Amino acid sequence: MLSKGVGTMATTAARSLSIPHNPRHKLKRVFTPLSFCSSATRARKLVLYSKPGCCLCDGLKEKLQAAFSLSGPDSLHDVTLQVRDITGNPEWEKAYQYEIPVLAKVLSDGTEEILPRLSPRLGVELVQKKISAAFRHGYQ
């Protein structure tokens, strides 16, 4: 009887706190996602709007990957590239169907800032410098 009374008291206490009481479940630890840590907020992100069969998109993607592997003062090692296929989203397709490849940087508030078009004739080092400058100062 004593154990039944304790369980009832625990259930009543849990209800008063609006927490469902289940004696089988243990407390779980909750960790703050890395995105809230100061080191993670420094991560830089780029989005490339593309579509299958776009040779300009494929060329830019290759140059970006090569630029990410370069070292030096304009290093892009901490930049994450997300490639988005516009054919999978009607809004992206409507906005970018005649503009692709479109490159955007993701701002700290999650919004995107479209970067000026990079010429297909630019070398990898210049692509690296332009993207690095875009993260430092905005457009260049």
GUBA-814503 format. One record per atom (N, C-alpha, C, O, CB): x, y, z; residue in one letter. Coordinates in steps of 0.05 Angstrom, whole numbers, padded with zeros to 5 digits, always signed. Glycine has a CB too. Example, Ala and Ser with C-alpha at 12.3 -4.5 7.8 and 13.67 -1.06 7.14 Angstrom:
! residues 2
+00264-00114+00156A/+00246-00090+00156A/+00264-00066+00156A/+00285-00066+00169A/+00226-00089+00181A/+00257-00045+00142S/+00273-00021+00143S/+00258+00001+00157S/+00268+00023+00161S/+00282-00012+00114S/
***
This chain:
! residues 140
+00016-00024+00000M/+00000+00000+00000M/+00017+00025+00000M/+00010+00045-00013M/-00018+00000+00024M/+00039+00024+00014L/+00056+00047+00015L/+00066+00055-00013L/+00067+00078-00020L/+00080+00042+00035L/+00074+00035-00028S/+00084+00041-00055S/+00062+00052-00073S/+00067+00069-00090S/+00096+00016-00068S/+00037+00043-00069K/+00015+00054-00084K/+00010+00083-00077K/+00005+00099-00095K/-00010+00037-00079K/+00013+00090-00052G/+00009+00117-00044G/+00031+00135-00054G/+00025+00158-00062G/+00008+00119-00013G/+00055+00126-00054V/+00078+00141-00065V/+00074+00146-00095V/+00078+00168-00104V/+00105+00127-00060V/+00065+00126-00109G/+00061+00129-00138G/+00039+00149-00143G/+00041+00164-00162G/+00054+00102-00151G/+00018+00149-00127T/-00004+00168-00131T/+00005+00196-00125T/-00003+00215-00139T/-00027+00160-00112T/+00022+00199-00104M/+00032+00226-00098M/+00050+00236-00121M/+00049+00259-00128M/+00048+00225-00071M/+00067+00218-00131A/+00084+00226-00153A/+00068+00233-00178A/+00074+00253-00191A/+00104+00203-00160A/+00047+00218-00183T/+00030+00224-00206T/+00016+00251-00202T/+00014+00267-00221T/+00009+00202-00210T/+00006+00256-00177T/-00007+00282-00171T/+00013+00305-00174T/+00006+00325-00186T/-00019+00281-00143T/+00037+00301-00164A/+00058+00322-00166A/+00064+00327-00196A/+00067+00350-00204A/+00083+00314-00151A/+00066+00305-00211A/+00073+00308-00239A/+00050+00323-00254A/+00056+00340-00271A/+00078+00281-00252A/+00026+00317-00247R/+00003+00331-00260R/+00003+00360-00253R/-00004+00377-00269R/-00023+00318-00252R/+00009+00367-00228S/+00009+00395-00221S/+00030+00411-00235S/+00027+00435-00239S/+00013+00397-00190S/+00051+00397-00244L/+00072+00411-00260L/+00067+00408-00290L/+00083+00417-00306L/+00099+00400-00253L/+00045+00395-00297S/+00038+00390-00325S/+00059+00373-00339S/+00064+00376-00363S/+00036+00417-00340S/+00072+00355-00324I/+00091+00337-00335I/+00079+00309-00333I/+00074+00301-00310I/+00119+00339-00321I/+00076+00295-00354P/+00065+00268-00352P/+00084+00250-00337P/+00108+00250-00343P/+00058+00256-00380P/+00074+00235-00318H/+00091+00218-00302H/+00090+00189-00313H/+00068+00178-00316H/+00082+00218-00273H/+00112+00179-00320N/+00114+00151-00329N/+00138+00139-00314N/+00161+00146-00321N/+00117+00149-00360N/+00134+00121-00295P/+00156+00110-00280P/+00176+00095-00296P/+00198+00090-00287P/+00145+00093-00258P/+00169+00086-00321R/+00188+00071-00337R/+00208+00089-00351R/+00230+00080-00358R/+00172+00055-00358R/+00202+00114-00355H/+00220+00132-00370H/+00239+00146-00350H/+00231+00155-00329H/+00204+00153-00385H/+00264+00147-00358K/+00284+00161-00342K/+00286+00189-00354K/+00278+00194-00376K/+00312+00146-00343K/+00297+00207-00338L/+00302+00234-00348L/+00322+00234-00370L/+00342+00219-00368L/+00311+00253-00324L/+00318+00250-00390K/+00337+00252-00412K/+00351+00278-00410K/+00340+00298-00402K/+00322+00249-00439K/+00376+00278-00418R/+00392+00303-00418R/+00387+00317-00445R/+00385+00304-00465R/+00422+00297-00414R/+00384+00342-00443V/+00380+00358-00467V/+00405+00375-00472V/+00414+00389-00454V/+00354+00376-00465V/+00415+00373-00496F/+00439+00388-00503F/+00432+00410-00523F/+00415+00406-00540F/+00460+00370-00515F/+00444+00433-00520T/+00439+00455-00538T/+00453+00449-00564T/+00476+00441-00565T/+00450+00482-00526T/+00439+00453-00587P/+00451+00448-00613P/+00475+00465-00617P/+00477+00487-00606P/+00431+00452-00635P/+00494+00455-00633L/+00518+00470-00638L/+00513+00497-00651L/+00530+00515-00649L/+00537+00454-00656L/+00491+00500-00664S/+00485+00525-00678S/+00482+00549-00658S/+00484+00572-00666S/+00459+00523-00694S/+00479+00542-00633F/+00476+00564-00613F/+00503+00570-00600F/+00505+00589-00585F/+00456+00556-00592F/+00524+00555-00606C/+00550+00560-00595C/+00564+00581-00611C/+00559+00584-00635C/+00567+00534-00593C/+00581+00596-00599S/+00594+00618-00613S/+00612+00609-00636S/+00614+00622-00656S/+00611+00635-00594S/+00625+00585-00632S/+00643+00576-00654S/+00627+00567-00678S/+00636+00569-00700S/+00660+00553-00644S/+00602+00556-00674A/+00586+00547-00696A/+00574+00570-00711A/+00568+00567-00735A/+00565+00528-00686A/+00569+00593-00698T/+00557+00615-00712T/+00576+00627-00732T/+00568+00643-00749T/+00548+00636-00692T/+00601+00621-00730R/+00621+00631-00748R/+00622+00615-00774R/+00634+00623-00794R/+00649+00632-00735R/+00608+00592-00775A/+00608+00576-00799A/+00595+00592-00821A/+00575+00605-00817A/+00592+00549-00794A/+00607+00589-00845R/+00597+00604-00868R/+00583+00585-00887R/+00592+00562-00891R/+00619+00619-00882R/+00560+00594-00898K/+00545+00576-00915K/+00539+00590-00942K/+00532+00613-00942K/+00519+00567-00901K/+00541+00574-00963L/+00533+00583-00990L/+00512+00564-01001L/+00512+00540-00995L/+00558+00584-01009L/+00494+00575-01016V/+00474+00560-01030V/+00477+00564-01060V/+00479+00587-01069V/+00445+00568-01021V/+00478+00542-01075L/+00480+00544-01104L/+00454+00533-01115L/+00447+00510-01112L/+00504+00528-01115L/+00439+00551-01128Y/+00414+00543-01142Y/+00422+00533-01169Y/+00436+00547-01185Y/+00393+00566-01143Y/+00413+00509-01176S/+00422+00495-01200S/+00399+00478-01211S/+00378+00477-01199S/+00447+00478-01195S/+00405+00464-01232K/+00386+00444-01242K/+00402+00424-01259K/+00423+00430-01269K/+00363+00456-01259K/+00392+00399-01261P/+00406+00379-01277P/+00409+00388-01306P/+00391+00400-01318P/+00391+00353-01276P/+00432+00382-01317G/+00437+00388-01345G/+00447+00417-01350G/+00451+00425-01373G/+00413+00384-01361G/+00451+00432-01329C/+00460+00460-01332C/+00491+00460-01331C/+00503+00456-01310C/+00449+00478-01309C/+00503+00464-01355C/+00533+00463-01356C/+00546+00486-01341C/+00567+00483-01330C/+00542+00463-01385C/+00533+00509-01341L/+00544+00532-01325L/+00544+00525-01295L/+00562+00532-01281L/+00528+00558-01331L/+00522+00512-01287C/+00520+00504-01258C/+00541+00484-01251C/+00554+00487-01230C/+00492+00493-01253C/+00545+00464-01268D/+00565+00444-01263D/+00593+00456-01263D/+00610+00449-01246D/+00564+00422-01284D/+00598+00475-01281G/+00625+00488-01281G/+00630+00504-01256G/+00652+00503-01245G/+00627+00506-01305G/+00610+00519-01247L/+00613+00534-01222L/+00616+00516-01198L/+00632+00522-01180L/+00588+00553-01218L/+00601+00495-01197K/+00604+00475-01175K/+00632+00464-01174K/+00643+00462-01152K/+00583+00452-01179K/+00644+00457-01196E/+00671+00447-01197E/+00691+00468-01187E/+00709+00462-01172E/+00678+00438-01226E/+00687+00493-01197K/+00705+00515-01188K/+00703+00520-01158K/+00723+00525-01144K/+00700+00540-01204K/+00678+00519-01148L/+00674+00524-01119L/+00688+00502-01103L/+00701+00508-01083L/+00644+00525-01113L/+00685+00477-01111Q/+00698+00455-01097Q/+00728+00458-01097Q/+00742+00453-01077Q/+00690+00428-01109Q/+00739+00466-01120A/+00768+00471-01122A/+00776+00495-01104A/+00797+00494-01091A/+00776+00476-01151A/+00760+00516-01104A/+00766+00539-01087A/+00765+00532-01058A/+00781+00543-01042A/+00746+00562-01094A/+00747+00515-01050F/+00745+00507-01022F/+00770+00491-01013F/+00777+00491-00989F/+00720+00489-01017F/+00784+00479-01031S/+00807+00463-01024S/+00833+00480-01023S/+00853+00471-01012S/+00811+00440-01044S/+00832+00504-01033L/+00856+00522-01032L/+00860+00532-01004L/+00840+00537-00989L/+00853+00545-01052L/+00885+00537-00997S/+00890+00549-00971S/+00899+00578-00975S/+00898+00588-00998S/+00913+00533-00955S/+00908+00591-00954G/+00917+00618-00957G/+00899+00637-00941G/+00882+00628-00926G/+00918+00627-00986G/+00904+00663-00944P/+00889+00683-00928P/+00859+00684-00935P/+00843+00693-00919P/+00901+00710-00933P/+00852+00675-00959D/+00824+00675-00967D/+00812+00647-00966D/+00793+00640-00980D/+00822+00685-00996D/+00822+00630-00948S/+00814+00603-00946S/+00783+00600-00941S/+00771+00616-00927S/+00828+00589-00923S/+00772+00581-00955L/+00743+00576-00952L/+00737+00548-00940L/+00716+00537-00944L/+00729+00577-00980L/+00757+00538-00924H/+00754+00512-00913H/+00730+00509-00894H/+00719+00487-00891H/+00779+00505-00897H/+00721+00531-00882D/+00698+00529-00864D/+00671+00535-00878D/+00651+00537-00864D/+00702+00549-00841D/+00672+00538-00904V/+00647+00544-00919V/+00633+00518-00926V/+00646+00499-00936V/+00653+00561-00944V/+00607+00517-00921T/+00591+00494-00929T/+00575+00502-00954T/+00563+00524-00955T/+00572+00486-00906T/+00575+00485-00974L/+00560+00490-00998L/+00536+00471-00999L/+00538+00447-00996L/+00578+00485-01023L/+00513+00483-01003Q/+00488+00468-01007Q/+00479+00473-01035Q/+00474+00496-01043Q/+00466+00476-00986Q/+00476+00452-01051V/+00466+00454-01078V/+00436+00448-01078V/+00428+00427-01069V/+00481+00435-01098V/+00420+00466-01088R/+00391+00463-01089R/+00382+00461-01118R/+00388+00478-01135R/+00377+00487-01075R/+00368+00439-01124D/+00357+00434-01150D/+00330+00450-01152D/+00311+00444-01138D/+00352+00404-01155D/+00329+00470-01170I/+00306+00487-01172I/+00281+00473-01183I/+00259+00481-01179I/+00312+00511-01189I/+00286+00450-01196T/+00263+00436-01208T/+00247+00422-01186T/+00225+00412-01192T/+00273+00415-01228T/+00257+00420-01162G/+00243+00407-01141G/+00226+00426-01124G/+00212+00417-01105G/+00262+00393-01123G/+00227+00452-01130N/+00213+00472-01115N/+00202+00493-01134N/+00217+00507-01147N/+00231+00485-01093N/+00175+00495-01137P/+00164+00514-01156P/+00172+00543-01151P/+00175+00559-01170P/+00134+00512-01155P/+00175+00551-01126E/+00184+00579-01120E/+00212+00584-01130E/+00217+00605-01142E/+00182+00584-01090E/+00230+00566-01126W/+00257+00569-01135W/+00258+00569-01166W/+00272+00585-01178W/+00276+00547-01124W/+00242+00551-01178E/+00242+00550-01207E/+00232+00576-01219E/+00243+00585-01239E/+00225+00526-01216E/+00211+00587-01208K/+00200+00612-01218K/+00220+00635-01215K/+00223+00651-01232K/+00174+00619-01204K/+00234+00635-01192A/+00252+00657-01186A/+00278+00655-01202A/+00289+00676-01210A/+00258+00658-01157A/+00288+00631-01206Y/+00315+00628-01217Y/+00317+00613-01244Y/+00340+00608-01253Y/+00332+00614-01197Y/+00295+00606-01256Q/+00297+00590-01280Q/+00314+00602-01303Q/+00326+00587-01318Q/+00269+00584-01291Q/+00314+00628-01305Y/+00330+00641-01326Y/+00356+00653-01315Y/+00371+00666-01330Y/+00313+00663-01339Y/+00362+00649-01290E/+00385+00661-01277E/+00407+00642-01269E/+00429+00650-01264E/+00376+00677-01253E/+00400+00616-01268I/+00420+00597-01257I/+00445+00596-01273I/+00445+00600-01297I/+00407+00569-01255I/+00467+00591-01260P/+00471+00586-01232P/+00469+00611-01215P/+00479+00632-01222P/+00498+00573-01227P/+00455+00609-01192V/+00453+00631-01173V/+00466+00622-01147V/+00461+00600-01137V/+00422+00638-01168V/+00484+00639-01138L/+00499+00634-01113L/+00490+00654-01092L/+00488+00678-01097L/+00530+00636-01118L/+00484+00644-01068A/+00474+00661-01046A/+00490+00654-01021A/+00496+00630-01016A/+00444+00658-01042A/+00495+00674-01005K/+00507+00668-00979K/+00484+00669-00958K/+00466+00685-00960K/+00530+00688-00971K/+00486+00652-00938V/+00466+00650-00917V/+00476+00669-00895V/+00498+00666-00884V/+00462+00621-00907V/+00459+00688-00888L/+00465+00707-00867L/+00460+00695-00839L/+00447+00674-00837L/+00449+00733-00871L/+00469+00708-00819S/+00467+00698-00791S/+00438+00694-00783S/+00432+00677-00766S/+00481+00716-00772S/+00419+00709-00794D/+00391+00706-00787D/+00377+00685-00804D/+00352+00682-00802D/+00377+00733-00790D/+00392+00671-00822G/+00380+00650-00838G/+00370+00660-00866G/+00363+00643-00882G/+00358+00638-00824G/+00370+00686-00870T/+00362+00696-00896T/+00385+00693-00916T/+00408+00688-00908T/+00352+00725-00895T/+00379+00695-00941E/+00399+00692-00962E/+00404+00718-00976E/+00386+00734-00981E/+00392+00670-00982E/+00429+00723-00983E/+00437+00746-00999E/+00449+00736-01025E/+00469+00722-01025E/+00457+00765-00983E/+00436+00743-01047I/+00445+00734-01073I/+00472+00748-01079I/+00474+00773-01077I/+00424+00739-01096I/+00491+00733-01088L/+00517+00744-01095L/+00518+00750-01125L/+00503+00738-01140L/+00540+00725-01088L/+00534+00770-01132P/+00536+00776-01161P/+00546+00751-01177P/+00561+00735-01166P/+00556+00800-01166P/+00537+00749-01201R/+00544+00726-01218R/+00574+00726-01222R/+00587+00746-01227R/+00530+00728-01245R/+00586+00702-01219L/+00614+00698-01224L/+00618+00689-01253L/+00605+00670-01262L/+00626+00677-01204L/+00636+00702-01267S/+00641+00696-01294S/+00652+00667-01297S/+00669+00659-01281S/+00660+00716-01307S/+00643+00652-01316P/+00654+00625-01320P/+00683+00626-01328P/+00697+00605-01327P/+00638+00611-01342P/+00693+00649-01336R/+00721+00652-01344R/+00740+00657-01320R/+00765+00656-01324R/+00724+00674-01364R/+00729+00662-01296L/+00746+00667-01273L/+00762+00642-01266L/+00752+00620-01267L/+00729+00676-01250L/+00787+00647-01257G/+00803+00625-01247G/+00794+00617-01218G/+00780+00633-01205G/+00833+00632-01247G/+00803+00594-01209V/+00795+00585-01183V/+00804+00604-01161V/+00789+00608-01142V/+00807+00557-01178V/+00828+00615-01163E/+00839+00633-01143E/+00821+00658-01141E/+00816+00668-01119E/+00868+00641-01149E/+00812+00668-01163L/+00795+00692-01163L/+00768+00686-01152L/+00756+00703-01138L/+00793+00704-01192L/+00757+00663-01158V/+00732+00654-01146V/+00735+00653-01116V/+00717+00663-01101V/+00723+00626-01157V/+00757+00642-01106Q/+00762+00641-01078Q/+00763+00669-01065Q/+00750+00673-01045Q/+00788+00626-01072Q/+00777+00687-01078K/+00779+00714-01067K/+00753+00729-01067K/+00746+00743-01048K/+00799+00730-01084K/+00737+00726-01088K/+00711+00740-01089K/+00692+00729-01068K/+00677+00745-01056K/+00699+00736-01117K/+00691+00703-01064I/+00673+00692-01044I/+00682+00700-01016I/+00666+00707-00999I/+00671+00662-01047I/+00708+00699-01011S/+00719+00707-00985S/+00712+00736-00980S/+00705+00743-00957S/+00749+00702-00985S/+00716+00753-01000A/+00709+00781-00997A/+00679+00785-00991A/+00672+00803-00976A/+00718+00797-01022A/+00663+00769-01004A/+00634+00772-01000A/+00626+00765-00971A/+00608+00778-00960A/+00618+00753-01019A/+00640+00746-00959F/+00635+00740-00931F/+00646+00761-00912F/+00635+00766-00891F/+00647+00713-00924F/+00668+00774-00920R/+00681+00794-00903R/+00666+00821-00904R/+00659+00832-00884R/+00710+00799-00911R/+00660+00830-00928H/+00650+00857-00932H/+00624+00859-00947H/+00612+00881-00948H/+00671+00873-00946H/+00615+00839-00958G/+00592+00841-00977G/+00602+00838-01005G/+00622+00824-01009G/+00577+00868-00973G/+00590+00851-01024Y/+00597+00848-01052Y/+00624+00860-01057Y/+00633+00879-01044Y/+00576+00861-01070Y/+00638+00849-01077Q/+00662+00861-01088Q/+00667+00853-01116Q/+00686+00861-01128Q/+00686+00853-01071Q/
***
